[in-house]
Structures are given as C-alpha cells and as structure tokens.
Amino acid sequence: MPDGLAPARFGRLIGQDVRVACQAAGFPDSLTLTGTDREIDQVDGYINPMAGSRTNHYLITAGHRPDQGRPAPAARRAGWQGISGAAVTCGSLFRTLRCR
C-alpha cells in the first residue's frame, strides 16, 4: 500500500443524509472496443441511503451514462450493463456494484 493511504474498509451507509457522494470504475458493455475488449469508464454520482433499504440494496444515481453522446450499434447493450462487480467507494468505505 502506498505511504499515507489508509486501507479501504467494507462498509454500509448509516443515517438518513441524502446525496452521499460515491464513485465506481468498470468496463460497461456499451464501451466495447473490439470483440470482448472494453474501455474503462468511471461513474460518479450519489446514494440516498434510504432508497432501496427494504431490499438491502443501495440505488446509485449516476452523473452520466457511459454511452451518452456516442453512437451505439443496435447489438450493443446500453448504459451500465456489464459493470457489475465494480467497487463502489464512498469516502474510505467501499461496496460492490450489481446492475439490474
């Protein structure tokens, strides 16, 4: 681990503060370059901790779509599909991301 960096901790959000900043990076299907090779994209957004709490899920409101402003062939999946499993960070806490 680089000097000065604290290890990330797996965590969950507590409280009812809204718009908790978060980010994630992954390889969405909509950014397929050739075959199965995909470009990386970073999502920034926020989580409202109470949204999705009945099913024990966090719902991320993303600041953009990875295919926004890019022409996509009809066969290409859109949006964040394929980014499942990316680490989501909120400050020093992280969670994993599952897209539906």
mmCIF file of the C-alpha atoms, coordinates in Angstrom:
data_MODEL
# 
_entry.id   MODEL 
# 
loop_
_atom_site.group_PDB 
_atom_site.id 
_atom_site.type_symbol 
_atom_site.label_atom_id 
_atom_site.label_alt_id 
_atom_site.label_comp_id 
_atom_site.label_asym_id 
_atom_site.label_entity_id 
_atom_site.label_seq_id 
_atom_site.pdbx_PDB_ins_code 
_atom_site.Cartn_x 
_atom_site.Cartn_y 
_atom_site.Cartn_z 
_atom_site.occupancy 
_atom_site.B_iso_or_equiv 
_atom_site.pdbx_formal_charge 
_atom_site.auth_seq_id 
_atom_site.auth_comp_id 
_atom_site.auth_asym_id 
_atom_site.auth_atom_id 
_atom_site.pdbx_PDB_model_num 
ATOM 1   C CA . MET A 1 1   ? 0.000   0.000  0.000   1.00 0.00 ? 1   MET A CA 1 
ATOM 2   C CA . PRO A 1 2   ? 1.387   3.457  -0.867  1.00 0.00 ? 2   PRO A CA 1 
ATOM 3   C CA . ASP A 1 3   ? 2.563   5.588  2.036   1.00 0.00 ? 3   ASP A CA 1 
ATOM 4   C CA . GLY A 1 4   ? -0.099  7.846  3.523   1.00 0.00 ? 4   GLY A CA 1 
ATOM 5   C CA . LEU A 1 5   ? -3.096  5.851  2.298   1.00 0.00 ? 5   LEU A CA 1 
ATOM 6   C CA . ALA A 1 6   ? -5.362  4.134  4.778   1.00 0.00 ? 6   ALA A CA 1 
ATOM 7   C CA . PRO A 1 7   ? -6.790  0.760  3.748   1.00 0.00 ? 7   PRO A CA 1 
ATOM 8   C CA . ALA A 1 8   ? -10.322 0.865  2.382   1.00 0.00 ? 8   ALA A CA 1 
ATOM 9   C CA . ARG A 1 9   ? -12.953 -0.691 4.629   1.00 0.00 ? 9   ARG A CA 1 
ATOM 10  C CA . PHE A 1 10  ? -16.014 -2.624 3.546   1.00 0.00 ? 10  PHE A CA 1 
ATOM 11  C CA . GLY A 1 11  ? -18.948 -0.743 4.936   1.00 0.00 ? 11  GLY A CA 1 
ATOM 12  C CA . ARG A 1 12  ? -22.515 0.363  4.738   1.00 0.00 ? 12  ARG A CA 1 
ATOM 13  C CA . LEU A 1 13  ? -24.076 3.758  4.967   1.00 0.00 ? 13  LEU A CA 1 
ATOM 14  C CA . ILE A 1 14  ? -25.946 4.598  8.130   1.00 0.00 ? 14  ILE A CA 1 
ATOM 15  C CA . GLY A 1 15  ? -28.169 7.553  8.846   1.00 0.00 ? 15  GLY A CA 1 
ATOM 16  C CA . GLN A 1 16  ? -30.515 9.426  6.585   1.00 0.00 ? 16  GLN A CA 1 
ATOM 17  C CA . ASP A 1 17  ? -28.261 12.049 4.996   1.00 0.00 ? 17  ASP A CA 1 
ATOM 18  C CA . VAL A 1 18  ? -29.137 12.365 1.310   1.00 0.00 ? 18  VAL A CA 1 
ATOM 19  C CA . ARG A 1 19  ? -26.861 12.596 -1.712  1.00 0.00 ? 19  ARG A CA 1 
ATOM 20  C CA . VAL A 1 20  ? -23.856 10.727 -0.282  1.00 0.00 ? 20  VAL A CA 1 
ATOM 21  C CA . ALA A 1 21  ? -21.149 11.104 -2.943  1.00 0.00 ? 21  ALA A CA 1 
ATOM 22  C CA . CYS A 1 22  ? -19.847 7.873  -4.487  1.00 0.00 ? 22  CYS A CA 1 
ATOM 23  C CA . GLN A 1 23  ? -17.833 6.636  -7.435  1.00 0.00 ? 23  GLN A CA 1 
ATOM 24  C CA . ALA A 1 24  ? -17.014 3.399  -9.227  1.00 0.00 ? 24  ALA A CA 1 
ATOM 25  C CA . ALA A 1 25  ? -14.963 2.258  -12.205 1.00 0.00 ? 25  ALA A CA 1 
ATOM 26  C CA . GLY A 1 26  ? -15.584 -0.661 -14.510 1.00 0.00 ? 26  GLY A CA 1 
ATOM 27  C CA . PHE A 1 27  ? -15.997 -1.934 -18.039 1.00 0.00 ? 27  PHE A CA 1 
ATOM 28  C CA . PRO A 1 28  ? -19.560 -1.316 -19.274 1.00 0.00 ? 28  PRO A CA 1 
ATOM 29  C CA . ASP A 1 29  ? -20.680 -3.342 -22.300 1.00 0.00 ? 29  ASP A CA 1 
ATOM 30  C CA . SER A 1 30  ? -21.669 -0.157 -24.112 1.00 0.00 ? 30  SER A CA 1 
ATOM 31  C CA . LEU A 1 31  ? -17.979 0.744  -24.439 1.00 0.00 ? 31  LEU A CA 1 
ATOM 32  C CA . THR A 1 32  ? -16.926 -2.432 -26.272 1.00 0.00 ? 32  THR A CA 1 
ATOM 33  C CA . LEU A 1 33  ? -13.944 -1.674 -28.496 1.00 0.00 ? 33  LEU A CA 1 
ATOM 34  C CA . THR A 1 34  ? -13.460 -4.943 -30.396 1.00 0.00 ? 34  THR A CA 1 
ATOM 35  C CA . GLY A 1 35  ? -14.810 -8.388 -29.605 1.00 0.00 ? 35  GLY A CA 1 
ATOM 36  C CA . THR A 1 36  ? -14.852 -8.571 -25.814 1.00 0.00 ? 36  THR A CA 1 
ATOM 37  C CA . ASP A 1 37  ? -12.271 -5.809 -25.226 1.00 0.00 ? 37  ASP A CA 1 
ATOM 38  C CA . ARG A 1 38  ? -13.965 -2.925 -23.400 1.00 0.00 ? 38  ARG A CA 1 
ATOM 39  C CA . GLU A 1 39  ? -12.934 0.587  -22.437 1.00 0.00 ? 39  GLU A CA 1 
ATOM 40  C CA . ILE A 1 40  ? -12.951 1.552  -18.766 1.00 0.00 ? 40  ILE A CA 1 
ATOM 41  C CA . ASP A 1 41  ? -15.338 4.220  -17.517 1.00 0.00 ? 41  ASP A CA 1 
ATOM 42  C CA . GLN A 1 42  ? -15.739 5.888  -14.166 1.00 0.00 ? 42  GLN A CA 1 
ATOM 43  C CA . VAL A 1 43  ? -19.143 6.716  -12.734 1.00 0.00 ? 43  VAL A CA 1 
ATOM 44  C CA . ASP A 1 44  ? -19.673 9.418  -10.202 1.00 0.00 ? 44  ASP A CA 1 
ATOM 45  C CA . GLY A 1 45  ? -22.949 10.010 -8.501  1.00 0.00 ? 45  GLY A CA 1 
ATOM 46  C CA . TYR A 1 46  ? -24.713 9.760  -5.200  1.00 0.00 ? 46  TYR A CA 1 
ATOM 47  C CA . ILE A 1 47  ? -26.605 7.382  -2.972  1.00 0.00 ? 47  ILE A CA 1 
ATOM 48  C CA . ASN A 1 48  ? -29.660 8.209  -0.887  1.00 0.00 ? 48  ASN A CA 1 
ATOM 49  C CA . PRO A 1 49  ? -29.243 5.553  1.843   1.00 0.00 ? 49  PRO A CA 1 
ATOM 50  C CA . MET A 1 50  ? -32.949 5.003  2.452   1.00 0.00 ? 50  MET A CA 1 
ATOM 51  C CA . ALA A 1 51  ? -33.670 4.339  -1.248  1.00 0.00 ? 51  ALA A CA 1 
ATOM 52  C CA . GLY A 1 52  ? -33.618 0.560  -1.716  1.00 0.00 ? 52  GLY A CA 1 
ATOM 53  C CA . SER A 1 53  ? -33.251 -0.129 2.006   1.00 0.00 ? 53  SER A CA 1 
ATOM 54  C CA . ARG A 1 54  ? -36.241 -2.507 2.189   1.00 0.00 ? 54  ARG A CA 1 
ATOM 55  C CA . THR A 1 55  ? -34.399 -4.932 -0.095  1.00 0.00 ? 55  THR A CA 1 
ATOM 56  C CA . ASN A 1 56  ? -30.966 -4.162 1.411   1.00 0.00 ? 56  ASN A CA 1 
ATOM 57  C CA . HIS A 1 57  ? -29.706 -2.512 -1.799  1.00 0.00 ? 57  HIS A CA 1 
ATOM 58  C CA . TYR A 1 58  ? -28.234 0.895  -2.499  1.00 0.00 ? 58  TYR A CA 1 
ATOM 59  C CA . LEU A 1 59  ? -29.518 2.753  -5.537  1.00 0.00 ? 59  LEU A CA 1 
ATOM 60  C CA . ILE A 1 60  ? -26.906 4.908  -7.238  1.00 0.00 ? 60  ILE A CA 1 
ATOM 61  C CA . THR A 1 61  ? -27.953 7.978  -9.170  1.00 0.00 ? 61  THR A CA 1 
ATOM 62  C CA . ALA A 1 62  ? -25.216 8.305  -11.777 1.00 0.00 ? 62  ALA A CA 1 
ATOM 63  C CA . GLY A 1 63  ? -23.977 11.593 -13.177 1.00 0.00 ? 63  GLY A CA 1 
ATOM 64  C CA . HIS A 1 64  ? -23.846 10.237 -16.747 1.00 0.00 ? 64  HIS A CA 1 
ATOM 65  C CA . ARG A 1 65  ? -24.329 7.178  -18.945 1.00 0.00 ? 65  ARG A CA 1 
ATOM 66  C CA . PRO A 1 66  ? -21.195 5.646  -20.476 1.00 0.00 ? 66  PRO A CA 1 
ATOM 67  C CA . ASP A 1 67  ? -22.787 5.649  -23.935 1.00 0.00 ? 67  ASP A CA 1 
ATOM 68  C CA . GLN A 1 68  ? -24.021 9.232  -23.634 1.00 0.00 ? 68  GLN A CA 1 
ATOM 69  C CA . GLY A 1 69  ? -23.112 11.169 -26.766 1.00 0.00 ? 69  GLY A CA 1 
ATOM 70  C CA . ARG A 1 70  ? -21.724 8.086  -28.514 1.00 0.00 ? 70  ARG A CA 1 
ATOM 71  C CA . PRO A 1 71  ? -23.472 6.243  -31.328 1.00 0.00 ? 71  PRO A CA 1 
ATOM 72  C CA . ALA A 1 72  ? -24.045 2.630  -30.299 1.00 0.00 ? 72  ALA A CA 1 
ATOM 73  C CA . PRO A 1 73  ? -24.741 -0.250 -32.691 1.00 0.00 ? 73  PRO A CA 1 
ATOM 74  C CA . ALA A 1 74  ? -28.114 -1.924 -32.118 1.00 0.00 ? 74  ALA A CA 1 
ATOM 75  C CA . ALA A 1 75  ? -26.417 -5.136 -30.909 1.00 0.00 ? 75  ALA A CA 1 
ATOM 76  C CA . ARG A 1 76  ? -24.502 -3.305 -28.185 1.00 0.00 ? 76  ARG A CA 1 
ATOM 77  C CA . ARG A 1 77  ? -26.062 -3.197 -24.728 1.00 0.00 ? 77  ARG A CA 1 
ATOM 78  C CA . ALA A 1 78  ? -26.654 0.267  -23.367 1.00 0.00 ? 78  ALA A CA 1 
ATOM 79  C CA . GLY A 1 79  ? -25.980 2.028  -20.120 1.00 0.00 ? 79  GLY A CA 1 
ATOM 80  C CA . TRP A 1 80  ? -24.053 0.498  -17.254 1.00 0.00 ? 80  TRP A CA 1 
ATOM 81  C CA . GLN A 1 81  ? -24.773 -3.164 -18.112 1.00 0.00 ? 81  GLN A CA 1 
ATOM 82  C CA . GLY A 1 82  ? -21.602 -5.178 -17.689 1.00 0.00 ? 82  GLY A CA 1 
ATOM 83  C CA . ILE A 1 83  ? -20.166 -3.071 -14.853 1.00 0.00 ? 83  ILE A CA 1 
ATOM 84  C CA . SER A 1 84  ? -21.486 -5.437 -12.171 1.00 0.00 ? 84  SER A CA 1 
ATOM 85  C CA . GLY A 1 85  ? -18.889 -6.295 -9.569  1.00 0.00 ? 85  GLY A CA 1 
ATOM 86  C CA . ALA A 1 86  ? -17.150 -2.919 -9.642  1.00 0.00 ? 86  ALA A CA 1 
ATOM 87  C CA . ALA A 1 87  ? -16.115 -1.495 -6.294  1.00 0.00 ? 87  ALA A CA 1 
ATOM 88  C CA . VAL A 1 88  ? -18.195 1.486  -5.223  1.00 0.00 ? 88  VAL A CA 1 
ATOM 89  C CA . THR A 1 89  ? -16.419 3.909  -2.927  1.00 0.00 ? 89  THR A CA 1 
ATOM 90  C CA . CYS A 1 90  ? -17.965 6.446  -0.578  1.00 0.00 ? 90  CYS A CA 1 
ATOM 91  C CA . GLY A 1 91  ? -15.036 8.183  1.084   1.00 0.00 ? 91  GLY A CA 1 
ATOM 92  C CA . SER A 1 92  ? -12.966 5.416  2.702   1.00 0.00 ? 92  SER A CA 1 
ATOM 93  C CA . LEU A 1 93  ? -15.786 2.836  2.549   1.00 0.00 ? 93  LEU A CA 1 
ATOM 94  C CA . PHE A 1 94  ? -16.440 0.537  -0.367  1.00 0.00 ? 94  PHE A CA 1 
ATOM 95  C CA . ARG A 1 95  ? -19.223 -1.757 -1.582  1.00 0.00 ? 95  ARG A CA 1 
ATOM 96  C CA . THR A 1 96  ? -19.657 -3.834 -4.708  1.00 0.00 ? 96  THR A CA 1 
ATOM 97  C CA . LEU A 1 97  ? -21.962 -2.838 -7.533  1.00 0.00 ? 97  LEU A CA 1 
ATOM 98  C CA . ARG A 1 98  ? -24.620 -5.013 -9.100  1.00 0.00 ? 98  ARG A CA 1 
ATOM 99  C CA . CYS A 1 99  ? -26.542 -3.623 -12.051 1.00 0.00 ? 99  CYS A CA 1 
ATOM 100 C CA . ARG A 1 100 ? -30.096 -4.660 -12.839 1.00 0.00 ? 100 ARG A CA 1 
# 
